[in-house]
Amino acid sequence: SKRGFSVRSFGTGTHVKLPGPAPDKPNVYDFKTTYDQMYNDLLRKDKELYTQNGILHMLDRNKRIKPRPERFQNCKDVFDLILTCEERVYDQVVEDLNSREQETCQPVHVINVDIQDNHEEATLGAFLICELCQCIQHTEDMENEIDELLQEFEEKSGRTFLHTVCFN
């Protein structure tokens, strides 16, 4: 959004899951839970752990953007481009879009680039995604140029992109 793009962020699961004290012990919250409530809960549970792993910082940043997480399947807004960072999420988004009643028949491009869920990879992934969005924005004919553009990004980044077109 700092680069002028209209950005929204969603979860696709049934609950919000944040890392816990062990990989098999995540902190699980309902989508109705505010970022403030999550922040205070983790602060109470183990301030040092959640400060060290960056979760408190992330929640602090998130609560300045919106009050609580949003679930994609509950949003009926129309999008031009949806980017996912995990194949499982990509599959959920495509499945949801394909199950909706198409109202505008406007195409929406869904693109996945796998990014590991850690601070360093997320930062690198954010730059890659921003560059991709800038290139898409400057295409004359996105429908005809996107496949070639994604191929160039795959070669340049060494990452594999998934892409499909759904309709709103």
Disulfide bonds with the S-S distance in Angstrom:
none
